[in-house]
């Protein structure tokens, strides 16, 4: 499947619709691509990468570019982009996958500033590689518009804008509601700010284009090859074992399925819907000409984009976690989730109330117990990993992959000195504690949003307590 073919349509070619398509991985695909061949039997490699999402494919790309002689094998359970890389909101942003204040307390302010700068630079790195390799991922660097829709959200918004400046993020522009409306005419906005360090992308075309690119470079990608165990020197599948001195785990939200890693990272669910293509007469009432990504500062936040084919794709948490760290079935979501996201969309953009919803889906992202992403390589065992991006992985995966490349090749670089390298997180609690904890946290956030909508100018104490208990950045 070519990189270009993914974004011609958002809805799979299937029977005539009587309502939104539900699942089938995500609305970013025309339909599940024809998978590559599985592992044909046991074999040797120099590097084995488990997972063909952004992390795994970017790592394969940079390793092969650095040393074309490396024999690299990538093992994927389904097909490249089946996980979060093919289901996310398409924000190529400089958002840090963690808490900058907490990381600065542990590793120093300068180290965290360097991390933030590296993430902002990674946005442009992805854009440059996509252009160089001919990956048409619908990239438009219009920045992000963050909005507030009540007084408490506006207080948090102002604090967030100040925080970006403190962490030396340049170009932050605070906007009045009138200035925000010049960008996107949203209902009920009281304040906003614009961050230039973000691009809108079509995520499936990026990940499929990366897969095609690394395959052309000589990397072996084996799809339909689920890894059942990872150990020093080998990765085991039902079809054989890949033996290699370097094994890299890039499994993100599916990490809990591997032996010994059940509680390492929590698979958090995020859901999305996409509309039918919106007519130009409706777009003329909305604006959104610069293709900014769009988000808000509610506790039960939404994230959205204007897609390549002029739909609106919008997401949020809804059903955040399944008992026992279970994952979804090919992206299928409850009908009530589609209804909730539809209501959110119509509340902020009533202009599209008559536009049908075309597709609903979900995916999982990985959340460490302290909500801090990590990159690591145990040289003695030859085992490396990257992930736990807490929903901010589209850009962070690129930075992680370049960092893993340096670690594997034994190069001491500014990237290997960043504070997330080797950062440890404790495991999550056993069930039913983690299910009760996550469910309680999101019920608390829902209650906090309800409380704030009634006029308080301060963040609800319910959300403050929930953040502290969960260890979540705030």
C-alpha positions in Angstrom: 0.0 0.0 0.0 1.5 3.3 -1.0 1.8 6.2 1.4 -0.3 8.3 -0.9 -3.3 6.0 -1.0 -4.3 6.2 2.7 -5.8 9.6 2.7 -8.0 9.7 -0.3 -10.9 8.6 1.8 -11.5 8.2 5.5 -14.1 5.5 5.4 -13.2 1.9 4.4 -14.8 0.5 1.2 -17.5 -1.7 2.7 -21.3 -2.2 2.5 -23.4 0.9 2.2 -23.5 2.8 5.5 -26.6 3.1 7.7 -24.6 4.9 10.3 -20.9 5.6 11.2 -18.4 2.9 10.4 -17.2 1.5 13.7 -13.7 0.2 14.2 -11.9 -1.4 11.3 -8.7 -0.1 12.9 -9.3 3.6 12.2 -10.8 6.2 9.9 -7.4 7.1 8.6 -7.3 4.0 6.4 -9.3 3.2 3.4 -9.4 -0.3 4.9 -6.8 -2.5 6.5 -3.9 -2.7 4.1 -2.7 -6.0 2.7 -0.1 -7.2 5.2 3.4 -8.2 4.3 4.5 -11.8 4.7 5.1 -13.2 8.2 8.4 -14.3 9.5 9.3 -17.4 7.3 11.1 -19.2 10.1 13.9 -18.6 12.6 16.7 -16.3 11.4 19.5 -14.2 12.5 19.8 -10.4 12.4 22.0 -7.6 13.8 19.1 -5.7 15.2 15.5 -7.0 15.9 12.8 -4.4 16.5 9.5 -5.5 18.0 6.7 -3.3 16.7 6.1 -1.6 13.4 4.7 1.7 14.6 6.4 5.1 14.6 9.0 4.2 17.2 10.0 0.9 15.6 10.0 2.3 12.0 11.8 5.5 12.8 14.5 3.5 14.7 14.9 1.2 11.7 15.2 4.2 9.5 17.9 6.0 11.4 19.9 2.8 12.2 19.9 1.8 8.5 20.9 5.3 7.5 23.7 5.4 10.0 25.0 1.9 9.1 23.6 0.5 5.8 25.4 -2.9 6.5 23.1 -3.6 9.5 20.7 -6.5 9.1 17.5 -5.2 10.7 14.4 -7.2 11.2 11.1 -5.6 12.3 8.4 -7.9 13.8 4.8 -6.7 13.8 1.7 -8.6 15.2 -0.7 -7.3 12.5 0.5 -4.6 10.0 2.6 -1.5 10.2 0.5 1.2 11.7 -2.1 -1.1 13.3 -1.5 0.5 16.8 -1.6 4.1 17.9 0.6 5.2 14.9 -2.4 4.6 12.6 -5.1 5.8 15.0 -4.0 9.0 16.6 -5.2 12.6 16.3 -2.5 13.6 13.8 -0.7 16.2 16.0 2.9 16.4 15.1 3.6 18.6 18.1 6.4 19.6 20.5 4.4 18.5 23.5 6.5 16.9 26.2 5.5 13.4 27.1 5.8 14.0 30.8 5.9 16.6 33.5 8.6 19.2 32.9 8.6 20.6 36.5 8.9 17.1 38.0 11.6 16.1 35.6 13.5 19.4 36.2 13.4 18.7 40.0 15.1 15.3 39.4 17.4 16.1 36.4 17.8 19.8 36.4 16.1 22.7 34.5 18.7 22.9 31.7 18.2 19.2 30.8 14.5 19.7 30.5 14.9 22.8 28.4 17.1 20.8 26.1 14.5 18.1 25.9 11.8 20.6 25.0 13.9 22.2 22.3 14.8 18.8 20.9 11.1 17.9 20.6 10.3 21.2 18.9 13.2 20.5 16.5 11.9 17.0 15.9 8.7 18.5 14.4 10.8 20.0 11.6 12.9 16.8 11.4 9.8 14.7 10.6 8.6 17.2 8.0 12.1 17.2 6.4 12.3 13.4 6.2 8.8 13.1 4.8 9.7 15.6 2.1 13.0 13.9 1.3 11.6 10.4 1.2 8.5 11.4 -0.8 6.0 10.6 2.0 2.8 12.6 1.3 1.4 12.7 4.8 -0.8 15.8 4.4 1.6 17.9 6.5 0.6 21.5 7.2 2.5 23.3 10.0 -0.2 25.6 11.2 0.5 25.3 14.9 -2.0 24.5 17.7 -4.9 26.5 18.9 -5.7 25.8 22.6 -9.0 27.3 23.8 -10.8 27.9 27.0 -14.6 27.8 27.3 -15.2 28.9 30.9 -13.4 30.9 33.5 -11.6 28.0 35.2 -10.3 26.8 31.8 -9.2 30.3 31.0 -7.2 30.4 34.3 -5.4 27.2 33.3 -4.9 28.4 29.8 -3.1 31.5 31.0 -1.0 29.4 33.3 -0.1 27.0 30.5 0.9 29.9 28.2 3.2 31.3 30.9 4.6 27.8 31.4 5.5 27.5 27.8 7.4 30.7 27.9 9.2 29.7 31.1 10.4 26.6 29.3 11.7 28.8 26.5 9.1 27.8 23.9 9.1 30.6 21.5 6.2 32.1 19.5 3.4 31.6 22.1 0.7 34.1 21.3 -2.2 34.7 23.7 -5.5 35.5 21.9 -8.7 37.1 22.9 -11.9 35.4 21.9 -12.2 37.8 18.9 -8.7 36.9 17.8 -9.3 33.2 18.2 -12.5 33.6 16.1 -10.3 35.0 13.3 -8.7 31.6 13.1 -11.6 29.2 13.9 -15.1 30.4 14.7 -15.8 28.2 17.7 -18.8 28.5 20.1 -18.3 29.7 23.6 -14.6 30.4 23.6 -13.5 33.0 26.1 -9.7 32.9 25.6 -7.1 31.0 23.6 -3.4 30.8 22.7 -1.5 29.7 19.7 1.6 27.5 19.8 3.5 27.4 16.4 5.3 24.1 17.1 2.8 21.7 15.6 1.8 20.4 12.3 -1.4 18.6 11.1 -0.6 15.2 9.6 -2.5 12.2 8.2 -1.1 9.6 10.6 -1.7 6.5 8.6 0.0 7.9 5.5 3.1 8.8 7.6 3.4 5.3 9.2 2.7 3.4 6.0 5.1 5.7 4.1 7.8 5.0 6.7 7.3 1.3 6.3 7.7 1.5 2.6 10.7 3.7 3.0 12.6 1.4 5.4 11.7 -1.6 3.3 13.3 0.2 0.3 16.4 0.7 2.4 16.7 -3.0 2.9 15.0 -3.5 6.3 13.0 -6.7 6.6 9.5 -6.1 7.9 7.6 -9.2 8.9 3.9 -8.6 9.5 1.4 -11.0 11.0 4.3 -12.1 13.3 3.2 -11.5 16.9 6.1 -11.6 19.4 5.2 -13.8 22.4 8.5 -13.3 24.4 11.5 -11.0 24.4 14.8 -12.0 26.0 18.4 -11.0 25.6 19.4 -12.1 22.2 16.1 -13.2 20.8 12.5 -12.4 20.0 10.1 -15.4 19.8 7.1 -15.6 17.5 4.8 -18.6 16.6 6.6 -18.8 13.3 10.2 -18.8 14.6 12.7 -16.9 16.6 14.8 -13.9 15.5 18.2 -14.1 17.1 20.1 -10.8 17.3 22.6 -9.1 19.7 20.3 -6.1 19.9 16.6 -6.5 20.6 14.5 -3.2 20.8 11.0 -3.1 22.2 8.7 -0.6 20.5 5.3 -2.0 21.6 3.8 1.1 23.3 0.1 0.4 24.3 0.5 -3.3 23.6 3.4 -3.8 26.0 1.2 -5.3 28.8 0.7 -8.4 26.6 4.3 -9.4 26.9 5.5 -11.7 29.7 6.7 -9.9 32.7 5.4 -6.5 31.5 1.8 -6.7 32.5 2.0 -3.7 34.9 4.9 -1.8 33.3 2.7 0.6 31.2 -1.0 1.1 31.4 -2.8 0.8 28.0 -5.0 4.0 28.0 -7.8 4.2 25.5 -8.5 7.2 23.4 -11.4 7.4 20.9 -12.1 9.4 17.8 -14.8 10.2 15.3 -14.5 11.8 11.8 -17.3 13.5 9.9 -18.2 13.2 6.3 -16.4 15.7 4.0 -17.7 19.2 4.9 -18.9 21.4 2.1 -17.1 24.6 1.3 -20.2 26.7 2.2 -20.0 25.3 5.7 -16.2 25.8 5.9 -16.8 29.4 5.0 -18.7 29.8 8.3 -15.9 28.1 10.3 -12.7 29.3 9.0 -9.8 27.0 10.0 -7.9 28.0 6.9 -4.4 27.5 8.5 -5.2 23.9 9.5 -4.2 24.4 13.1 -4.7 21.5 15.4 -7.3 22.3 18.0 -7.6 21.4 21.7 -9.2 22.7 24.9 -8.2 22.9 28.6 -11.1 20.9 30.0 -10.1 18.0 32.2 -12.0 15.7 29.9 -10.2 17.4 27.0 -10.8 17.1 23.2 -8.3 17.2 20.4 -9.2 17.8 16.7 -8.0 18.6 13.2 -9.3 19.6 9.8 -8.3 16.7 7.7 -6.6 16.4 4.3 -10.0 15.6 2.8 -11.9 18.4 4.6 -13.5 16.4 7.4 -13.2 17.2 11.1 -11.6 14.4 13.2 -12.1 14.9 16.9 -11.0 12.7 19.8 -11.2 12.3 23.6 -10.8 9.7 26.3 -14.4 8.5 26.9 -13.7 4.8 27.9 -10.2 5.3 29.3 -9.2 1.8 30.4 -10.3 -1.8 30.1 -10.0 -4.1 33.1 -6.9 -6.3 33.1 -5.1 -4.0 30.6 -7.2 -5.4 27.8 -7.0 -3.7 24.4 -9.8 -3.0 21.8 -10.9 -5.2 19.0 -9.7 -3.6 15.8 -10.6 -0.1 17.1 -14.3 -0.8 17.8 -15.9 1.6 20.3 -19.2 1.6 22.1 -22.0 3.6 20.3 -22.2 5.9 23.4 -18.6 6.9 22.8 -19.5 8.1 19.3 -22.5 9.9 20.6 -20.4 11.6 23.3 -17.8 12.8 20.8 -20.5 14.0 18.4 -22.0 16.0 21.2 -18.6 17.5 22.0 -18.1 18.4 18.3 -21.5 20.0 18.0 -21.1 22.0 21.2 -17.9 23.7 20.0 -18.8 23.8 16.2 -22.6 23.9 15.9 -22.1 24.8 12.2 -21.6 21.1 11.5 -24.6 19.7 13.4 -26.1 18.5 10.1 -23.0 16.8 8.8 -23.1 13.0 9.3 -20.5 11.2 11.4 -18.6 8.9 9.0 -16.4 6.8 11.3 -15.7 6.1 15.0 -12.6 4.2 16.3 -10.3 3.9 19.3 -6.7 3.0 20.1 -4.4 2.6 23.0 -1.5 4.7 24.2 1.0 3.7 27.0 1.0 5.5 30.3 3.8 4.8 32.8 2.9 5.1 36.5 4.6 8.5 36.8 3.3 9.7 33.4 6.9 10.1 32.1 8.1 8.6 28.8 11.4 6.8 28.7 14.1 5.6 26.3 16.7 3.1 27.4 19.3 0.5 26.3 20.8 -2.2 28.5 24.1 -2.7 26.7 25.0 -5.7 28.8 21.9 -7.6 27.7 21.5 -5.9 24.3 17.9 -5.0 25.1 16.4 -1.5 24.5 13.0 0.2 24.7 11.2 3.4 24.1 7.7 4.5 24.9 5.2 5.5 27.5 4.4 8.7 25.5 1.2 9.5 27.4 -0.6 10.5 24.1 2.2 12.8 22.9 4.1 10.3 20.7 3.8 11.4 17.1 6.8 13.6 17.5 8.4 12.0 20.5 8.8 8.7 18.7 11.1 10.4 16.2 13.3 11.8 18.9 13.2 8.5 20.8 14.3 6.6 17.7 17.2 8.9 17.0 18.2 8.6 20.7 17.9 4.8 20.5 20.1 4.8 17.4 22.8 6.7 19.2 22.6 4.4 22.3 22.7 1.2 20.2 25.7 2.5 18.2 27.5 3.6 21.4 27.6 7.3 20.5 27.5 9.9 23.3 25.5 12.7 21.9 23.3 15.6 23.2 20.3 13.2 22.6 21.7 10.5 24.9 22.1 13.1 27.6 18.4 14.1 27.6 16.6 13.5 30.9 14.2 10.8 29.7 17.1 8.5 28.8 17.2 5.7 31.4 14.3 7.3 33.4 12.8 4.6 35.6 9.1 4.3 36.5 7.6 1.9 39.0 4.9 -0.6 37.9 1.2 0.1 38.1 -0.8 -1.5 40.9 -2.4 -4.9 40.4 -6.0 -5.3 39.5 -8.6 -4.3 40.6 -6.7 -1.4 42.0 -5.6 0.1 38.7 -9.0 -0.3 37.1 -10.6 1.4 40.1 -8.0 4.1 40.2 -8.2 5.0 36.5 -12.0 4.8 36.5 -12.2 7.0 39.6 -9.8 9.5 38.1 -11.8 10.1 35.0 -15.1 10.2 36.9 -13.5 12.8 39.1 -12.4 14.8 36.0 -16.0 14.6 34.6 -17.3 15.9 37.9 -14.7 18.7 37.9 -15.7 19.8 34.4 -19.3 19.9 35.5 -18.3 22.0 38.5 -16.2 24.4 36.5 -18.9 24.9 33.9 -21.1 26.5 36.6 -18.9 29.5 36.9 -15.9 29.0 39.3 -12.8 30.8 38.1 -10.5 28.3 39.8 -9.6 24.7 38.9 -12.0 22.4 40.7 -10.5 20.9 43.9 -11.9 17.6 42.6 -9.4 17.6 39.7 -6.5 18.7 41.9 -7.0 15.8 44.2 -7.4 13.4 41.3 -4.2 14.6 39.7 -2.3 14.1 43.0 -3.6 10.6 43.6 -2.9 9.5 40.0 0.5 11.2 39.8 -0.6 12.9 36.7 1.0 16.2 35.4 -1.1 19.2 36.1 
